[in-house]
Amino acid sequence: MGQSDDILITRLPSEPRTSDELDAITTKLVMDRPESNLLVDLGAVDEPTYETLCRLAALCSVLSDGGGCCMLYNLSAPTRRIFNLYGFDRIFQIVDFSDTILIPSPEQASSGILELHSSKERRRYTRFRVPWWAQVNVLLWRGGREDDYHKLIPGHHWLGRLVDISEGGIQVAVDAAEETTLGKGRLVGLEFKPNPAKSVLAFDAQIRELLPTADGKNMCLGLQFVGLETNPEGRQALQELCNREGTYYDPPR
């Protein structure tokens, strides 16, 4: 664990050692420096377990009670999906940089400058997360929009929940039991209604990735839209949905 005057920095090991390391950090902070601010590098943690998430929440609570804070950074894509899926991104403070470097001060060995390095990877599109309390259902079926008769055939369609959206694609959580009938590269049609006051949106998409959630109950599908050049209405709707000032769901009342 690195340390500056007011900030502690730690890099967590990969599972299954993550929870034990968090226990040790929490114990040390309670005994020595409960008022600390902590930066936690999650780069080595791919798909944190529920136990790890609970220990992270406990650590954040300890620091908050002592007047400090806990900030998480360098999250992998699977970790971000799990946070989004279960609403932990509303509990944790996540900062958008990939690395930290402590540069000692030449005048005083116990002080220095903390440099924060942004990730070099940039998304072509910005993704917008659907809040944990919102329920936007997504219907997927084999083939594509032109083959929508598959929506009527058992085993040829699936129902999932929208996790996030961008102008390039969406992420959908489906029941893990569907993994055997879904696969990378498959072309599917999909439709969803993000705003009850507007029409259903339909797109063609390709499955680019399949990742299980930590509890094994769901499978997250990364879907890339295809053929948007022949779907101008859908392209325009996506641009409106992904406008930061727009609203693509109605909160429950």
C-alpha positions as CSV (number, residue, x, y, z in Angstrom):
1,M,0.0,0.0,0.0
2,G,1.5,3.3,-1.1
3,Q,0.9,6.4,1.1
4,S,1.0,10.2,0.8
5,D,0.0,12.7,3.6
6,D,-3.7,12.2,3.1
7,I,-4.1,9.5,0.6
8,L,-3.6,5.7,0.7
9,I,-3.3,3.7,-2.5
10,T,-3.8,0.0,-2.8
11,R,-4.0,-2.5,-5.7
12,L,-6.2,-5.4,-5.1
13,P,-5.2,-8.9,-6.1
14,S,-7.3,-11.0,-8.4
15,E,-10.0,-13.4,-7.2
16,P,-10.2,-15.4,-5.0
17,R,-7.7,-13.5,-2.9
18,T,-9.5,-10.2,-3.2
19,S,-11.8,-10.6,-0.2
20,D,-8.9,-11.5,2.2
21,E,-6.9,-8.5,1.1
22,L,-9.9,-6.2,1.7
23,D,-10.3,-7.7,5.2
24,A,-6.7,-6.9,5.9
25,I,-7.0,-3.3,4.6
26,T,-10.2,-2.6,6.5
27,T,-8.6,-3.9,9.8
28,K,-5.5,-1.8,9.3
29,L,-7.5,1.3,8.5
30,V,-9.7,0.9,11.6
31,M,-6.6,0.5,13.8
32,D,-4.3,3.0,12.3
33,R,-5.9,5.6,10.0
34,P,-9.7,5.5,9.9
35,E,-9.7,9.1,8.6
36,S,-7.8,8.2,5.5
37,N,-8.8,8.8,1.9
38,L,-8.2,5.6,-0.1
39,L,-7.7,4.9,-3.8
40,V,-8.4,1.3,-4.8
41,D,-7.0,0.0,-8.1
42,L,-9.3,-2.8,-9.3
43,G,-7.4,-3.5,-12.5
44,A,-6.5,-7.1,-11.5
45,V,-10.0,-7.9,-10.3
46,D,-12.0,-9.4,-13.2
47,E,-15.7,-10.0,-12.3
48,P,-15.7,-9.4,-8.5
49,T,-17.7,-11.9,-6.4
50,Y,-20.6,-10.9,-4.2
51,E,-18.3,-11.4,-1.2
52,T,-15.8,-8.9,-2.6
53,L,-18.6,-6.4,-3.3
54,C,-19.8,-6.6,0.3
55,R,-16.3,-6.1,1.7
56,L,-15.8,-3.1,-0.5
57,A,-19.0,-1.6,0.7
58,A,-17.9,-2.3,4.3
59,L,-14.5,-0.6,3.7
60,C,-16.2,2.5,2.2
61,S,-18.5,2.6,5.3
62,V,-15.5,2.5,7.6
63,L,-13.8,5.3,5.8
64,S,-16.9,7.4,5.6
65,D,-17.5,7.0,9.4
66,G,-13.9,8.2,10.0
67,G,-14.3,11.3,7.8
68,G,-12.5,9.9,4.8
69,C,-13.6,8.5,1.5
70,C,-12.9,5.5,-0.8
71,M,-12.4,5.9,-4.6
72,L,-12.2,3.0,-7.0
73,Y,-10.4,3.3,-10.3
74,N,-9.0,1.2,-13.2
75,L,-12.1,-1.0,-13.5
76,S,-12.2,-3.7,-16.1
77,A,-15.2,-3.9,-18.4
78,P,-16.7,-7.0,-16.7
79,T,-16.3,-5.3,-13.3
80,R,-18.1,-2.2,-14.5
81,R,-20.9,-4.3,-15.9
82,I,-21.4,-6.1,-12.6
83,F,-21.4,-2.7,-10.7
84,N,-24.0,-1.4,-13.2
85,L,-26.1,-4.5,-13.1
86,Y,-26.5,-4.6,-9.3
87,G,-26.5,-0.9,-8.6
88,F,-23.1,-0.9,-6.8
89,D,-22.0,2.1,-8.9
90,R,-24.5,4.1,-6.9
91,I,-22.8,3.0,-3.7
92,F,-19.1,3.4,-4.7
93,Q,-17.3,6.5,-5.8
94,I,-15.7,5.5,-9.2
95,V,-13.1,7.8,-10.7
96,D,-12.1,7.7,-14.4
97,F,-8.4,7.1,-14.5
98,S,-6.2,4.1,-15.1
99,D,-3.1,4.6,-13.1
100,T,-1.6,6.6,-10.2
101,I,2.0,7.6,-9.6
102,L,3.5,9.1,-6.4
103,I,6.4,11.4,-7.1
104,P,8.4,12.1,-3.9
105,S,9.2,15.7,-3.0
106,P,12.9,16.5,-3.2
107,E,12.6,18.7,-0.1
108,Q,10.7,16.3,2.1
109,A,10.7,12.5,1.8
110,S,7.3,12.1,3.5
111,S,5.5,14.3,0.9
112,G,5.1,14.4,-2.8
113,I,2.8,14.8,-5.8
114,L,0.1,12.3,-6.8
115,E,-0.2,12.0,-10.6
116,L,-3.4,10.6,-12.0
117,H,-3.1,9.0,-15.5
118,S,-6.2,8.8,-17.7
119,S,-6.9,5.6,-19.7
120,K,-5.5,5.7,-23.2
121,E,-8.5,3.6,-24.4
122,R,-11.4,5.8,-25.7
123,R,-14.8,4.5,-26.7
124,R,-16.1,5.5,-30.0
125,Y,-19.5,6.0,-28.4
126,T,-20.4,7.1,-24.8
127,R,-22.5,4.5,-23.0
128,F,-25.4,5.5,-20.8
129,R,-26.4,3.2,-18.0
130,V,-30.0,2.5,-17.3
131,P,-30.6,3.1,-13.6
132,W,-30.9,0.1,-11.4
133,W,-34.6,0.8,-10.5
134,A,-35.6,1.2,-14.2
135,Q,-36.9,-1.9,-16.0
136,V,-36.6,-1.7,-19.7
137,N,-37.4,-5.1,-21.4
138,V,-35.6,-6.1,-24.6
139,L,-37.0,-8.8,-26.9
140,L,-34.4,-10.6,-29.1
141,W,-35.0,-13.1,-31.8
142,R,-33.0,-15.1,-34.4
143,G,-32.1,-13.7,-37.7
144,G,-32.9,-10.0,-37.6
145,R,-35.7,-7.6,-38.2
146,E,-36.7,-9.2,-41.5
147,D,-37.1,-12.5,-39.7
148,D,-39.4,-11.3,-37.0
149,Y,-41.6,-14.4,-37.4
150,H,-39.0,-16.0,-35.0
151,K,-40.7,-14.0,-32.2
152,L,-43.6,-16.5,-32.4
153,I,-41.4,-19.7,-32.3
154,P,-40.5,-21.2,-28.9
155,G,-36.7,-21.3,-28.4
156,H,-36.1,-18.7,-31.1
157,H,-36.6,-15.6,-29.0
158,W,-35.4,-14.3,-25.7
159,L,-36.4,-11.6,-23.2
160,G,-33.8,-9.6,-21.4
161,R,-33.3,-6.3,-19.5
162,L,-31.5,-3.3,-20.8
163,V,-28.3,-2.5,-18.9
164,D,-26.8,0.3,-20.9
165,I,-27.0,1.9,-24.3
166,S,-24.9,3.9,-26.8
167,E,-25.2,5.0,-30.4
168,G,-23.2,1.9,-31.3
169,G,-24.9,-0.9,-29.3
170,I,-26.5,-2.0,-26.1
171,Q,-25.9,-4.4,-23.3
172,V,-28.7,-6.8,-22.2
173,A,-28.9,-9.1,-19.3
174,V,-30.7,-12.4,-19.9
175,D,-31.2,-15.6,-17.9
176,A,-28.0,-17.6,-17.7
177,A,-29.8,-20.7,-18.9
178,E,-30.0,-19.1,-22.4
179,E,-26.3,-19.3,-22.9
180,T,-26.5,-22.6,-24.8
181,T,-28.8,-21.0,-27.4
182,L,-26.9,-17.8,-27.8
183,G,-23.4,-17.3,-29.1
184,K,-20.8,-14.8,-30.3
185,G,-21.3,-13.6,-33.8
186,R,-25.0,-14.5,-34.0
187,L,-27.2,-11.9,-35.8
188,V,-30.4,-11.1,-33.9
189,G,-33.3,-8.7,-34.2
190,L,-34.2,-6.7,-31.1
191,E,-36.8,-4.3,-30.0
192,F,-37.4,-2.3,-26.8
193,K,-39.4,0.7,-25.7
194,P,-37.3,3.0,-23.6
195,N,-39.9,5.6,-23.3
196,P,-43.5,4.6,-22.7
197,A,-44.8,7.7,-24.6
198,K,-42.9,6.7,-27.8
199,S,-42.9,3.9,-30.3
200,V,-41.0,0.6,-30.0
201,L,-37.5,0.7,-31.4
202,A,-36.3,-2.2,-33.5
203,F,-32.7,-2.9,-34.7
204,D,-30.5,-5.6,-36.2
205,A,-27.5,-6.4,-34.0
206,Q,-24.6,-8.9,-33.6
207,I,-23.7,-10.5,-30.4
208,R,-20.1,-9.4,-29.7
209,E,-19.6,-10.8,-26.2
210,L,-21.2,-13.0,-23.5
211,L,-20.2,-12.5,-19.9
212,P,-21.7,-14.2,-16.8
213,T,-22.6,-12.1,-13.8
214,A,-20.9,-12.8,-10.5
215,D,-23.9,-14.7,-9.1
216,G,-24.2,-16.9,-12.2
217,K,-27.9,-16.1,-12.6
218,N,-27.6,-13.8,-15.6
219,M,-25.6,-13.5,-18.8
220,C,-24.7,-10.1,-20.1
221,L,-24.8,-9.8,-23.9
222,G,-22.8,-7.1,-25.6
223,L,-24.7,-6.3,-28.8
224,Q,-23.4,-4.1,-31.7
225,F,-26.0,-2.5,-33.9
226,V,-25.6,-3.3,-37.6
227,G,-27.3,-1.8,-40.7
228,L,-28.0,1.6,-39.2
229,E,-27.5,3.2,-42.6
230,T,-30.7,1.4,-43.7
231,N,-32.5,2.3,-40.5
232,P,-32.6,6.1,-40.4
233,E,-35.5,6.2,-37.9
234,G,-33.6,4.0,-35.5
235,R,-30.4,6.0,-35.9
236,Q,-32.2,9.2,-35.2
237,A,-33.9,7.7,-32.1
238,L,-30.5,6.5,-30.8
239,Q,-29.0,9.9,-31.1
240,E,-31.9,11.3,-29.2
241,L,-31.7,8.6,-26.5
242,C,-27.9,9.2,-26.0
243,N,-28.3,13.0,-25.8
244,R,-27.2,13.8,-22.3
245,E,-30.2,16.2,-22.0
246,G,-32.7,13.6,-23.3
247,T,-34.7,11.1,-21.3
248,Y,-35.0,7.5,-22.5
249,Y,-37.1,6.1,-19.6
250,D,-39.7,7.3,-17.2
251,P,-39.0,6.8,-13.5
252,P,-41.7,4.9,-11.6
253,R,-44.3,7.0,-9.8
